[in-house]
Amino acid sequence: MEAAELGRRTAAALSSFSSSVKAFSLASLISLSATLLSEIGKEVNRNEACFKANFHKTFEHIPMKCEKEYNTLLNAFDKAASWRKDDVVGTEDSPKKPWKRLLFVLGKDKEELEEFGESLEESWQRALMLQNIVSLVVLQIRAQK
């Protein structure tokens, strides 16, 4: 649930940070992941008796990976957003446009940002897979009753 809330904040921050298509695309992906994580948390809490004690340990890496990515972006937004257009940070070549400032703060070039986007995509896919697993466990237990 914590990762889901952090994801919602990250998506909102990204949406307000830049209005580019790339920012919108990443914000949408993060929002989808956060929603999936939230629904997974609700379903697991609602049907806690259906899940073995090791379920959380087995699958905790999924929300933890998402949380790490969200924190990376939130920290970068905070740093990049704190620059004003007239500020010179580091060098005279410090970027002025929001998206370029974000790349600069993250220490990534466009290709590395694409890789980071792929990592976010992978996190979304894993969250979707986990949601399917949770749904199947609940359905199986309900079918046995």
PyMOL CGO cylinders between C-alpha atoms (Angstrom):
from pymol import cmd
from pymol.cgo import CYLINDER

trace = [
    CYLINDER, 0.00, 0.00, 0.00, 2.88, 2.37, 0.72, 0.3, 1, 1, 1, 1, 1, 1,
    CYLINDER, 2.88, 2.37, 0.72, 4.34, 1.74, -2.72, 0.3, 1, 1, 1, 1, 1, 1,
    CYLINDER, 4.34, 1.74, -2.72, 0.95, 2.44, -4.29, 0.3, 1, 1, 1, 1, 1, 1,
    CYLINDER, 0.95, 2.44, -4.29, 0.64, 5.82, -2.55, 0.3, 1, 1, 1, 1, 1, 1,
    CYLINDER, 0.64, 5.82, -2.55, 4.21, 6.69, -3.49, 0.3, 1, 1, 1, 1, 1, 1,
    CYLINDER, 4.21, 6.69, -3.49, 3.41, 5.75, -7.10, 0.3, 1, 1, 1, 1, 1, 1,
    CYLINDER, 3.41, 5.75, -7.10, 0.37, 8.02, -7.16, 0.3, 1, 1, 1, 1, 1, 1,
    CYLINDER, 0.37, 8.02, -7.16, 2.46, 10.90, -5.84, 0.3, 1, 1, 1, 1, 1, 1,
    CYLINDER, 2.46, 10.90, -5.84, 5.17, 10.18, -8.43, 0.3, 1, 1, 1, 1, 1, 1,
    CYLINDER, 5.17, 10.18, -8.43, 2.67, 10.13, -11.30, 0.3, 1, 1, 1, 1, 1, 1,
    CYLINDER, 2.67, 10.13, -11.30, 1.15, 13.41, -10.14, 0.3, 1, 1, 1, 1, 1, 1,
    CYLINDER, 1.15, 13.41, -10.14, 4.59, 15.01, -9.75, 0.3, 1, 1, 1, 1, 1, 1,
    CYLINDER, 4.59, 15.01, -9.75, 5.66, 13.86, -13.21, 0.3, 1, 1, 1, 1, 1, 1,
    CYLINDER, 5.66, 13.86, -13.21, 2.45, 15.16, -14.77, 0.3, 1, 1, 1, 1, 1, 1,
    CYLINDER, 2.45, 15.16, -14.77, 2.92, 18.58, -13.22, 0.3, 1, 1, 1, 1, 1, 1,
    CYLINDER, 2.92, 18.58, -13.22, 6.68, 18.64, -13.87, 0.3, 1, 1, 1, 1, 1, 1,
    CYLINDER, 6.68, 18.64, -13.87, 6.48, 18.35, -17.65, 0.3, 1, 1, 1, 1, 1, 1,
    CYLINDER, 6.48, 18.35, -17.65, 3.69, 18.33, -20.20, 0.3, 1, 1, 1, 1, 1, 1,
    CYLINDER, 3.69, 18.33, -20.20, 5.62, 16.34, -22.80, 0.3, 1, 1, 1, 1, 1, 1,
    CYLINDER, 5.62, 16.34, -22.80, 4.27, 13.19, -24.38, 0.3, 1, 1, 1, 1, 1, 1,
    CYLINDER, 4.27, 13.19, -24.38, 7.09, 11.17, -22.80, 0.3, 1, 1, 1, 1, 1, 1,
    CYLINDER, 7.09, 11.17, -22.80, 6.26, 12.52, -19.34, 0.3, 1, 1, 1, 1, 1, 1,
    CYLINDER, 6.26, 12.52, -19.34, 2.57, 11.75, -19.86, 0.3, 1, 1, 1, 1, 1, 1,
    CYLINDER, 2.57, 11.75, -19.86, 3.42, 8.22, -21.01, 0.3, 1, 1, 1, 1, 1, 1,
    CYLINDER, 3.42, 8.22, -21.01, 5.63, 7.52, -17.99, 0.3, 1, 1, 1, 1, 1, 1,
    CYLINDER, 5.63, 7.52, -17.99, 3.11, 9.09, -15.62, 0.3, 1, 1, 1, 1, 1, 1,
    CYLINDER, 3.11, 9.09, -15.62, 0.39, 6.85, -17.05, 0.3, 1, 1, 1, 1, 1, 1,
    CYLINDER, 0.39, 6.85, -17.05, 2.56, 3.77, -16.62, 0.3, 1, 1, 1, 1, 1, 1,
    CYLINDER, 2.56, 3.77, -16.62, 3.41, 4.71, -13.05, 0.3, 1, 1, 1, 1, 1, 1,
    CYLINDER, 3.41, 4.71, -13.05, -0.25, 5.42, -12.29, 0.3, 1, 1, 1, 1, 1, 1,
    CYLINDER, -0.25, 5.42, -12.29, -1.27, 2.01, -13.65, 0.3, 1, 1, 1, 1, 1, 1,
    CYLINDER, -1.27, 2.01, -13.65, 1.39, 0.28, -11.55, 0.3, 1, 1, 1, 1, 1, 1,
    CYLINDER, 1.39, 0.28, -11.55, 0.33, 2.19, -8.45, 0.3, 1, 1, 1, 1, 1, 1,
    CYLINDER, 0.33, 2.19, -8.45, -3.32, 1.31, -9.00, 0.3, 1, 1, 1, 1, 1, 1,
    CYLINDER, -3.32, 1.31, -9.00, -2.45, -2.37, -9.43, 0.3, 1, 1, 1, 1, 1, 1,
    CYLINDER, -2.45, -2.37, -9.43, -0.36, -2.34, -6.26, 0.3, 1, 1, 1, 1, 1, 1,
    CYLINDER, -0.36, -2.34, -6.26, -3.20, -0.68, -4.37, 0.3, 1, 1, 1, 1, 1, 1,
    CYLINDER, -3.20, -0.68, -4.37, -5.73, -3.24, -5.57, 0.3, 1, 1, 1, 1, 1, 1,
    CYLINDER, -5.73, -3.24, -5.57, -3.36, -6.10, -4.74, 0.3, 1, 1, 1, 1, 1, 1,
    CYLINDER, -3.36, -6.10, -4.74, -2.89, -4.75, -1.23, 0.3, 1, 1, 1, 1, 1, 1,
    CYLINDER, -2.89, -4.75, -1.23, -6.64, -4.41, -0.70, 0.3, 1, 1, 1, 1, 1, 1,
    CYLINDER, -6.64, -4.41, -0.70, -7.33, -7.92, -2.00, 0.3, 1, 1, 1, 1, 1, 1,
    CYLINDER, -7.33, -7.92, -2.00, -4.59, -9.51, 0.10, 0.3, 1, 1, 1, 1, 1, 1,
    CYLINDER, -4.59, -9.51, 0.10, -5.78, -7.66, 3.23, 0.3, 1, 1, 1, 1, 1, 1,
    CYLINDER, -5.78, -7.66, 3.23, -9.41, -8.56, 2.56, 0.3, 1, 1, 1, 1, 1, 1,
    CYLINDER, -9.41, -8.56, 2.56, -8.56, -12.25, 2.08, 0.3, 1, 1, 1, 1, 1, 1,
    CYLINDER, -8.56, -12.25, 2.08, -5.62, -12.56, 4.43, 0.3, 1, 1, 1, 1, 1, 1,
    CYLINDER, -5.62, -12.56, 4.43, -6.63, -16.07, 5.48, 0.3, 1, 1, 1, 1, 1, 1,
    CYLINDER, -6.63, -16.07, 5.48, -6.17, -17.27, 1.88, 0.3, 1, 1, 1, 1, 1, 1,
    CYLINDER, -6.17, -17.27, 1.88, -2.51, -16.40, 1.78, 0.3, 1, 1, 1, 1, 1, 1,
    CYLINDER, -2.51, -16.40, 1.78, 0.25, -18.37, 3.40, 0.3, 1, 1, 1, 1, 1, 1,
    CYLINDER, 0.25, -18.37, 3.40, 2.73, -16.60, 5.63, 0.3, 1, 1, 1, 1, 1, 1,
    CYLINDER, 2.73, -16.60, 5.63, 5.45, -16.80, 2.99, 0.3, 1, 1, 1, 1, 1, 1,
    CYLINDER, 5.45, -16.80, 2.99, 3.33, -15.05, 0.34, 0.3, 1, 1, 1, 1, 1, 1,
    CYLINDER, 3.33, -15.05, 0.34, 4.48, -11.60, 1.45, 0.3, 1, 1, 1, 1, 1, 1,
    CYLINDER, 4.48, -11.60, 1.45, 8.12, -12.65, 1.60, 0.3, 1, 1, 1, 1, 1, 1,
    CYLINDER, 8.12, -12.65, 1.60, 7.94, -14.34, -1.80, 0.3, 1, 1, 1, 1, 1, 1,
    CYLINDER, 7.94, -14.34, -1.80, 6.42, -11.38, -3.63, 0.3, 1, 1, 1, 1, 1, 1,
    CYLINDER, 6.42, -11.38, -3.63, 7.59, -8.34, -1.64, 0.3, 1, 1, 1, 1, 1, 1,
    CYLINDER, 7.59, -8.34, -1.64, 10.31, -7.64, -4.21, 0.3, 1, 1, 1, 1, 1, 1,
    CYLINDER, 10.31, -7.64, -4.21, 7.68, -6.38, -6.68, 0.3, 1, 1, 1, 1, 1, 1,
    CYLINDER, 7.68, -6.38, -6.68, 6.38, -3.42, -4.66, 0.3, 1, 1, 1, 1, 1, 1,
    CYLINDER, 6.38, -3.42, -4.66, 9.90, -2.79, -3.33, 0.3, 1, 1, 1, 1, 1, 1,
    CYLINDER, 9.90, -2.79, -3.33, 11.26, -2.41, -6.88, 0.3, 1, 1, 1, 1, 1, 1,
    CYLINDER, 11.26, -2.41, -6.88, 8.43, -0.05, -7.76, 0.3, 1, 1, 1, 1, 1, 1,
    CYLINDER, 8.43, -0.05, -7.76, 9.02, 1.94, -4.59, 0.3, 1, 1, 1, 1, 1, 1,
    CYLINDER, 9.02, 1.94, -4.59, 12.72, 2.31, -5.40, 0.3, 1, 1, 1, 1, 1, 1,
    CYLINDER, 12.72, 2.31, -5.40, 11.95, 3.59, -8.90, 0.3, 1, 1, 1, 1, 1, 1,
    CYLINDER, 11.95, 3.59, -8.90, 9.31, 5.99, -7.58, 0.3, 1, 1, 1, 1, 1, 1,
    CYLINDER, 9.31, 5.99, -7.58, 11.70, 7.37, -4.96, 0.3, 1, 1, 1, 1, 1, 1,
    CYLINDER, 11.70, 7.37, -4.96, 14.39, 7.88, -7.60, 0.3, 1, 1, 1, 1, 1, 1,
    CYLINDER, 14.39, 7.88, -7.60, 11.99, 9.95, -9.68, 0.3, 1, 1, 1, 1, 1, 1,
    CYLINDER, 11.99, 9.95, -9.68, 10.53, 11.92, -6.76, 0.3, 1, 1, 1, 1, 1, 1,
    CYLINDER, 10.53, 11.92, -6.76, 13.99, 12.87, -5.55, 0.3, 1, 1, 1, 1, 1, 1,
    CYLINDER, 13.99, 12.87, -5.55, 14.97, 13.93, -9.06, 0.3, 1, 1, 1, 1, 1, 1,
    CYLINDER, 14.97, 13.93, -9.06, 11.77, 16.00, -9.44, 0.3, 1, 1, 1, 1, 1, 1,
    CYLINDER, 11.77, 16.00, -9.44, 12.44, 17.77, -6.17, 0.3, 1, 1, 1, 1, 1, 1,
    CYLINDER, 12.44, 17.77, -6.17, 15.98, 18.64, -7.19, 0.3, 1, 1, 1, 1, 1, 1,
    CYLINDER, 15.98, 18.64, -7.19, 15.15, 19.60, -10.78, 0.3, 1, 1, 1, 1, 1, 1,
    CYLINDER, 15.15, 19.60, -10.78, 12.05, 21.59, -9.85, 0.3, 1, 1, 1, 1, 1, 1,
    CYLINDER, 12.05, 21.59, -9.85, 13.99, 23.60, -7.30, 0.3, 1, 1, 1, 1, 1, 1,
    CYLINDER, 13.99, 23.60, -7.30, 16.07, 25.16, -10.07, 0.3, 1, 1, 1, 1, 1, 1,
    CYLINDER, 16.07, 25.16, -10.07, 14.78, 28.39, -11.46, 0.3, 1, 1, 1, 1, 1, 1,
    CYLINDER, 14.78, 28.39, -11.46, 15.40, 29.24, -15.07, 0.3, 1, 1, 1, 1, 1, 1,
    CYLINDER, 15.40, 29.24, -15.07, 18.01, 31.83, -14.14, 0.3, 1, 1, 1, 1, 1, 1,
    CYLINDER, 18.01, 31.83, -14.14, 19.86, 29.54, -11.73, 0.3, 1, 1, 1, 1, 1, 1,
    CYLINDER, 19.86, 29.54, -11.73, 23.19, 28.20, -12.82, 0.3, 1, 1, 1, 1, 1, 1,
    CYLINDER, 23.19, 28.20, -12.82, 23.67, 24.81, -11.24, 0.3, 1, 1, 1, 1, 1, 1,
    CYLINDER, 23.67, 24.81, -11.24, 26.96, 23.08, -11.79, 0.3, 1, 1, 1, 1, 1, 1,
    CYLINDER, 26.96, 23.08, -11.79, 27.96, 24.62, -15.11, 0.3, 1, 1, 1, 1, 1, 1,
    CYLINDER, 27.96, 24.62, -15.11, 26.76, 27.10, -17.64, 0.3, 1, 1, 1, 1, 1, 1,
    CYLINDER, 26.76, 27.10, -17.64, 25.55, 24.12, -19.65, 0.3, 1, 1, 1, 1, 1, 1,
    CYLINDER, 25.55, 24.12, -19.65, 23.01, 23.17, -16.99, 0.3, 1, 1, 1, 1, 1, 1,
    CYLINDER, 23.01, 23.17, -16.99, 19.73, 22.49, -18.79, 0.3, 1, 1, 1, 1, 1, 1,
    CYLINDER, 19.73, 22.49, -18.79, 16.86, 24.93, -18.54, 0.3, 1, 1, 1, 1, 1, 1,
    CYLINDER, 16.86, 24.93, -18.54, 13.96, 22.85, -19.91, 0.3, 1, 1, 1, 1, 1, 1,
    CYLINDER, 13.96, 22.85, -19.91, 12.19, 20.60, -17.37, 0.3, 1, 1, 1, 1, 1, 1,
    CYLINDER, 12.19, 20.60, -17.37, 12.74, 17.31, -19.18, 0.3, 1, 1, 1, 1, 1, 1,
    CYLINDER, 12.74, 17.31, -19.18, 16.41, 18.02, -19.79, 0.3, 1, 1, 1, 1, 1, 1,
    CYLINDER, 16.41, 18.02, -19.79, 16.85, 19.10, -16.16, 0.3, 1, 1, 1, 1, 1, 1,
    CYLINDER, 16.85, 19.10, -16.16, 15.34, 15.79, -15.08, 0.3, 1, 1, 1, 1, 1, 1,
    CYLINDER, 15.34, 15.79, -15.08, 17.77, 13.87, -17.29, 0.3, 1, 1, 1, 1, 1, 1,
    CYLINDER, 17.77, 13.87, -17.29, 20.62, 15.94, -15.90, 0.3, 1, 1, 1, 1, 1, 1,
    CYLINDER, 20.62, 15.94, -15.90, 19.60, 15.34, -12.28, 0.3, 1, 1, 1, 1, 1, 1,
    CYLINDER, 19.60, 15.34, -12.28, 19.10, 11.62, -12.88, 0.3, 1, 1, 1, 1, 1, 1,
    CYLINDER, 19.10, 11.62, -12.88, 22.52, 11.49, -14.53, 0.3, 1, 1, 1, 1, 1, 1,
    CYLINDER, 22.52, 11.49, -14.53, 21.03, 9.79, -17.57, 0.3, 1, 1, 1, 1, 1, 1,
    CYLINDER, 21.03, 9.79, -17.57, 21.06, 10.44, -21.27, 0.3, 1, 1, 1, 1, 1, 1,
    CYLINDER, 21.06, 10.44, -21.27, 18.08, 9.75, -23.52, 0.3, 1, 1, 1, 1, 1, 1,
    CYLINDER, 18.08, 9.75, -23.52, 19.04, 6.10, -24.07, 0.3, 1, 1, 1, 1, 1, 1,
    CYLINDER, 19.04, 6.10, -24.07, 19.47, 5.48, -20.33, 0.3, 1, 1, 1, 1, 1, 1,
    CYLINDER, 19.47, 5.48, -20.33, 16.12, 7.13, -19.71, 0.3, 1, 1, 1, 1, 1, 1,
    CYLINDER, 16.12, 7.13, -19.71, 14.60, 4.71, -22.23, 0.3, 1, 1, 1, 1, 1, 1,
    CYLINDER, 14.60, 4.71, -22.23, 16.11, 1.86, -20.20, 0.3, 1, 1, 1, 1, 1, 1,
    CYLINDER, 16.11, 1.86, -20.20, 14.61, 3.36, -17.04, 0.3, 1, 1, 1, 1, 1, 1,
    CYLINDER, 14.61, 3.36, -17.04, 11.27, 3.56, -18.84, 0.3, 1, 1, 1, 1, 1, 1,
    CYLINDER, 11.27, 3.56, -18.84, 11.64, -0.11, -19.75, 0.3, 1, 1, 1, 1, 1, 1,
    CYLINDER, 11.64, -0.11, -19.75, 12.31, -0.86, -16.09, 0.3, 1, 1, 1, 1, 1, 1,
    CYLINDER, 12.31, -0.86, -16.09, 9.09, 0.95, -15.18, 0.3, 1, 1, 1, 1, 1, 1,
    CYLINDER, 9.09, 0.95, -15.18, 7.29, -1.09, -17.86, 0.3, 1, 1, 1, 1, 1, 1,
    CYLINDER, 7.29, -1.09, -17.86, 8.71, -4.28, -16.36, 0.3, 1, 1, 1, 1, 1, 1,
    CYLINDER, 8.71, -4.28, -16.36, 7.53, -3.21, -12.91, 0.3, 1, 1, 1, 1, 1, 1,
    CYLINDER, 7.53, -3.21, -12.91, 4.04, -2.63, -14.30, 0.3, 1, 1, 1, 1, 1, 1,
    CYLINDER, 4.04, -2.63, -14.30, 4.05, -6.08, -15.91, 0.3, 1, 1, 1, 1, 1, 1,
    CYLINDER, 4.05, -6.08, -15.91, 5.17, -7.71, -12.67, 0.3, 1, 1, 1, 1, 1, 1,
    CYLINDER, 5.17, -7.71, -12.67, 2.47, -5.88, -10.73, 0.3, 1, 1, 1, 1, 1, 1,
    CYLINDER, 2.47, -5.88, -10.73, -0.09, -7.10, -13.27, 0.3, 1, 1, 1, 1, 1, 1,
    CYLINDER, -0.09, -7.10, -13.27, 1.24, -10.65, -12.92, 0.3, 1, 1, 1, 1, 1, 1,
    CYLINDER, 1.24, -10.65, -12.92, 1.01, -10.39, -9.13, 0.3, 1, 1, 1, 1, 1, 1,
    CYLINDER, 1.01, -10.39, -9.13, -2.57, -9.14, -9.38, 0.3, 1, 1, 1, 1, 1, 1,
    CYLINDER, -2.57, -9.14, -9.38, -3.41, -12.19, -11.48, 0.3, 1, 1, 1, 1, 1, 1,
    CYLINDER, -3.41, -12.19, -11.48, -1.76, -14.50, -8.95, 0.3, 1, 1, 1, 1, 1, 1,
    CYLINDER, -1.76, -14.50, -8.95, -3.68, -12.92, -6.07, 0.3, 1, 1, 1, 1, 1, 1,
    CYLINDER, -3.68, -12.92, -6.07, -6.95, -13.19, -8.00, 0.3, 1, 1, 1, 1, 1, 1,
    CYLINDER, -6.95, -13.19, -8.00, -6.31, -16.84, -8.82, 0.3, 1, 1, 1, 1, 1, 1,
    CYLINDER, -6.31, -16.84, -8.82, -5.51, -17.70, -5.20, 0.3, 1, 1, 1, 1, 1, 1,
    CYLINDER, -5.51, -17.70, -5.20, -8.69, -16.02, -3.99, 0.3, 1, 1, 1, 1, 1, 1,
    CYLINDER, -8.69, -16.02, -3.99, -10.80, -17.71, -6.69, 0.3, 1, 1, 1, 1, 1, 1,
    CYLINDER, -10.80, -17.71, -6.69, -9.29, -21.11, -5.88, 0.3, 1, 1, 1, 1, 1, 1,
    CYLINDER, -9.29, -21.11, -5.88, -10.01, -20.74, -2.17, 0.3, 1, 1, 1, 1, 1, 1,
    CYLINDER, -10.01, -20.74, -2.17, -13.56, -19.54, -2.83, 0.3, 1, 1, 1, 1, 1, 1,
    CYLINDER, -13.56, -19.54, -2.83, -14.18, -22.43, -5.24, 0.3, 1, 1, 1, 1, 1, 1,
    CYLINDER, -14.18, -22.43, -5.24, -13.13, -24.91, -2.55, 0.3, 1, 1, 1, 1, 1, 1,
    CYLINDER, -13.13, -24.91, -2.55, -15.71, -23.54, -0.10, 0.3, 1, 1, 1, 1, 1, 1,
]
cmd.load_cgo(trace, "trace")
